[in-house]
Amino acid sequence: MMARPAHIARLGRTQYDACWRLQHALVELRREGTLRDCLLLTEHDHVYTIGTTGSDLHMLASETELKEKGAVLVHTDRGGDITYHGPGQLVGYPILNLLESSADLHRYLRDLEEVVIRAIAGYGIRGERLAGYTGVWVHGEKLCAIGVRASRWITMHGFALNVNTDLSYFSRIIPCGIFERGVTSLSDLLGRAIPLEEVSRSIEQEFAGVFGLDFSPLDRTDLDERVRAAGLPDVNVISV
């Protein structure tokens, strides 16, 4: 089967709110057919996010603690409960029209897991699925969280892979509302830091393979021009 043309946008480090607004803008472009399927790869400033099925009770830190940690709390429109994003974590936001592949959300979630499982296998790590849970697990601990949203089969939000993440930030939440499981990272599992760009390249390659895509780069200038031409609000994505 021929791979479908798609875009890859490497955004660098971004603020969560700005990247969230960018996703909504790109979803509109994808729905109109003026944008191909697209994968955004980024790294966020410290932020806790609670999904539509989440509970504020799973946030254990006070407002004072959040300020001390340099973190913010955002209620977002993805599925799932509370999680943490921050430096050293690779976040992927696929903007895909599932009607052009498989209009099956459950399969889509399993395919996202497969991307990560294949990528970490290159480091000698065996990723697993756990019955009843979404995400990728290693030795019973969550390595990659997944939370998505689909509107008329156009996807947004996605996955967060702990690479060199400071896992202490997870101690102030009940991650994904799961009491009995911990979290881990590639650096903890391997005993060394791993370049985020290296992992990003592996994820990009495996994503293209699993979803049957042929990526071409989409830079920030191109993104801005497309959003502006569509008359959509300025998304103000700040990379550092």
CORGI-V787425 format. One record per residue. N is the residue number from 0. RES is the residue in three letters. PSI is psi in radians with two decimals (* if undefined). OMEGA is omega as a letter, one per 20 degrees, with the letter a starting at -180 (none if undefined). D_CENTER is the distance of its C-alpha to the mean C-alpha in Angstrom with 2 decimals. Layout:
N_RES_PSI_OMEGA_D_CENTER, N_RES_PSI_OMEGA_D_CENTER
This chain:
0_MET_2.35_r_26.91, 1_MET_2.40_r_26.14, 2_ALA_2.46_r_22.58, 3_ARG_2.41_r_21.51, 4_PRO_2.44_a_20.97, 5_ALA_2.93_a_17.49, 6_HIS_2.58_r_15.95, 7_ILE_2.25_r_13.60, 8_ALA_1.97_r_12.93, 9_ARG_1.81_a_12.52, 10_LEU_-0.18_a_12.41, 11_GLY_-2.62_a_13.13, 12_ARG_2.28_a_12.82, 13_THR_2.80_r_12.41, 14_GLN_2.45_a_13.30, 15_TYR_-0.85_a_10.90, 16_ASP_-0.76_a_13.58, 17_ALA_-0.71_a_14.24, 18_CYS_-0.58_r_10.82, 19_TRP_-0.79_r_10.89, 20_ARG_-0.67_r_14.36, 21_LEU_-0.74_r_13.52, 22_GLN_-0.80_a_11.33, 23_HIS_-0.70_r_14.40, 24_ALA_-0.74_a_16.71, 25_LEU_-0.57_r_15.21, 26_VAL_-0.73_r_15.25, 27_GLU_-0.73_r_18.92, 28_LEU_-0.68_r_19.61, 29_ARG_-0.70_r_18.22, 30_ARG_-0.65_a_20.35, 31_GLU_-0.24_a_23.32, 32_GLY_0.21_r_22.99, 33_THR_0.02_r_22.99, 34_LEU_2.40_r_19.59, 35_ARG_3.00_r_18.62, 36_ASP_2.52_a_15.42, 37_CYS_2.45_r_12.82, 38_LEU_2.11_r_9.63, 39_LEU_2.28_r_8.36, 40_LEU_2.28_a_7.56, 41_THR_3.08_r_8.01, 42_GLU_2.25_a_9.07, 43_HIS_2.75_r_10.02, 44_ASP_2.91_a_13.46, 45_HIS_2.13_r_14.21, 46_VAL_2.46_r_13.06, 47_TYR_2.36_r_13.25, 48_THR_2.47_r_11.91, 49_ILE_2.19_a_13.86, 50_GLY_-3.11_a_13.16, 51_THR_-0.40_r_16.10, 52_THR_0.27_a_17.48, 53_GLY_3.05_a_17.18, 54_SER_2.35_r_20.14, 55_ASP_-0.36_r_21.08, 56_LEU_-0.31_r_23.22, 57_HIS_-0.03_r_20.32, 58_MET_2.04_a_20.08, 59_LEU_-0.33_a_22.87, 60_ALA_2.53_r_23.04, 61_SER_2.97_r_25.45, 62_GLU_-0.64_r_25.02, 63_THR_-0.77_r_27.14, 64_GLU_-0.71_r_24.95, 65_LEU_-0.77_r_21.83, 66_LYS_-0.72_a_23.88, 67_GLU_-0.59_r_25.15, 68_LYS_-0.08_a_21.70, 69_GLY_0.52_a_20.69, 70_ALA_2.79_r_17.93, 71_VAL_2.84_r_17.54, 72_LEU_2.27_a_16.78, 73_VAL_2.26_r_15.16, 74_HIS_2.11_a_15.69, 75_THR_3.06_a_13.14, 76_ASP_0.32_r_13.45, 77_ARG_2.96_r_10.74, 78_GLY_2.90_r_12.33, 79_GLY_-3.06_a_12.78, 80_ASP_-2.51_a_14.20, 81_ILE_2.50_r_13.61, 82_THR_3.08_a_11.17, 83_TYR_2.45_r_11.08, 84_HIS_2.52_r_9.10, 85_GLY_-3.11_a_11.45, 86_PRO_2.48_r_13.12, 87_GLY_0.01_r_12.87, 88_GLN_2.33_r_9.26, 89_LEU_2.12_a_7.13, 90_VAL_2.33_r_3.63, 91_GLY_2.28_r_3.41, 92_TYR_1.70_r_4.82, 93_PRO_2.28_r_7.88, 94_ILE_1.62_a_11.01, 95_LEU_2.52_r_13.36, 96_ASN_1.78_a_16.80, 97_LEU_-0.29_r_17.18, 98_LEU_-0.30_r_20.91, 99_GLU_-0.02_r_21.14, 100_SER_-1.51_r_20.01, 101_SER_2.01_a_20.12, 102_ALA_1.20_a_20.17, 103_ASP_1.84_a_19.03, 104_LEU_-0.63_r_15.98, 105_HIS_-0.74_r_16.82, 106_ARG_-0.68_r_16.99, 107_TYR_-0.77_r_13.65, 108_LEU_-0.74_r_12.05, 109_ARG_-0.62_r_14.38, 110_ASP_-0.68_r_13.55, 111_LEU_-0.74_r_9.83, 112_GLU_-0.72_a_11.47, 113_GLU_-0.68_r_14.07, 114_VAL_-0.86_a_12.05, 115_VAL_-0.73_r_11.11, 116_ILE_-0.75_r_14.66, 117_ARG_-0.70_a_16.25, 118_ALA_-0.76_a_14.59, 119_ILE_-0.31_r_15.64, 120_ALA_-0.49_r_18.97, 121_GLY_-0.25_r_19.86, 122_TYR_0.18_r_20.12, 123_GLY_0.35_a_22.33, 124_ILE_2.29_r_19.95, 125_ARG_1.83_r_20.16, 126_GLY_2.59_a_17.06, 127_GLU_2.75_r_18.05, 128_ARG_2.49_r_17.34, 129_LEU_2.30_a_19.17, 130_ALA_2.27_r_21.14, 131_GLY_-0.11_a_20.18, 132_TYR_2.68_r_16.70, 133_THR_2.55_r_13.22, 134_GLY_-3.08_r_11.17, 135_VAL_2.34_a_12.68, 136_TRP_2.62_r_15.64, 137_VAL_2.13_a_18.23, 138_HIS_0.67_r_21.67, 139_GLY_0.05_r_20.60, 140_GLU_2.56_a_17.96, 141_LYS_2.17_r_14.21, 142_LEU_-0.58_a_12.45, 143_CYS_2.17_r_8.99, 144_ALA_2.57_r_7.91, 145_ILE_2.27_r_6.90, 146_GLY_2.18_a_7.73, 147_VAL_2.96_r_8.59, 148_ARG_2.48_r_11.47, 149_ALA_2.24_r_14.03, 150_SER_1.97_a_17.02, 151_ARG_0.74_r_19.85, 152_TRP_0.16_r_17.65, 153_ILE_2.18_a_15.32, 154_THR_2.73_r_11.66, 155_MET_3.14_a_9.01, 156_HIS_-2.87_a_5.90, 157_GLY_-2.08_a_3.96, 158_PHE_2.71_r_3.09, 159_ALA_1.96_a_4.24, 160_LEU_2.11_r_7.45, 161_ASN_1.95_r_10.51, 162_VAL_-1.29_r_12.63, 163_ASN_0.54_a_15.22, 164_THR_2.45_r_13.93, 165_ASP_1.76_a_16.88, 166_LEU_-0.18_r_16.86, 167_SER_-0.42_r_19.63, 168_TYR_-0.43_r_17.33, 169_PHE_-0.29_a_16.49, 170_SER_-0.26_a_20.27, 171_ARG_0.23_r_20.52, 172_ILE_2.96_r_18.51, 173_ILE_1.64_a_18.71, 174_PRO_2.17_r_15.14, 175_CYS_0.31_r_14.18, 176_GLY_0.27_a_17.92, 177_ILE_1.95_a_18.89, 178_PHE_-0.61_a_22.03, 179_GLU_0.09_a_23.07, 180_ARG_2.59_r_20.16, 181_GLY_-3.01_r_18.98, 182_VAL_2.75_r_16.00, 183_THR_3.11_r_16.23, 184_SER_2.84_r_14.91, 185_LEU_-0.72_a_15.93, 186_SER_-0.64_r_18.39, 187_ASP_-0.72_a_19.97, 188_LEU_-0.60_a_20.41, 189_LEU_-0.24_r_21.87, 190_GLY_0.39_r_23.74, 191_ARG_2.79_r_22.72, 192_ALA_2.52_r_20.16, 193_ILE_2.26_r_18.20, 194_PRO_2.22_a_17.57, 195_LEU_-0.65_r_13.93, 196_GLU_-0.60_r_15.08, 197_GLU_-0.80_r_16.55, 198_VAL_-0.68_r_13.50, 199_SER_-0.75_r_11.66, 200_ARG_-0.68_r_14.74, 201_SER_-0.76_r_14.75, 202_ILE_-0.77_r_11.28, 203_GLU_-0.80_a_12.49, 204_GLN_-0.81_a_15.76, 205_GLU_-0.60_r_14.75, 206_PHE_-0.79_r_12.44, 207_ALA_-0.71_a_15.54, 208_GLY_-0.80_a_17.78, 209_VAL_-0.72_a_16.25, 210_PHE_-0.01_r_15.84, 211_GLY_0.81_a_19.02, 212_LEU_2.67_r_17.93, 213_ASP_1.82_a_19.70, 214_PHE_2.47_r_17.61, 215_SER_2.56_a_19.37, 216_PRO_2.52_r_18.18, 217_LEU_1.87_a_17.61, 218_ASP_3.05_a_18.45, 219_ARG_-0.68_r_18.33, 220_THR_-0.76_r_21.92, 221_ASP_-0.74_r_21.36, 222_LEU_-0.85_a_18.49, 223_ASP_-0.79_a_20.88, 224_GLU_-0.70_a_23.76, 225_ARG_-0.76_r_22.13, 226_VAL_-0.76_a_21.05, 227_ARG_-0.74_a_24.51, 228_ALA_-0.51_r_26.39, 229_ALA_-0.04_a_24.95, 230_GLY_0.38_r_26.20, 231_LEU_2.75_a_22.84, 232_PRO_2.60_r_22.42, 233_ASP_2.24_a_21.58, 234_VAL_-0.27_r_17.92, 235_ASN_0.94_r_18.85, 236_VAL_2.18_a_15.83, 237_ILE_1.98_r_17.12, 238_SER_2.49_r_16.27, 239_VAL_*_none_18.21
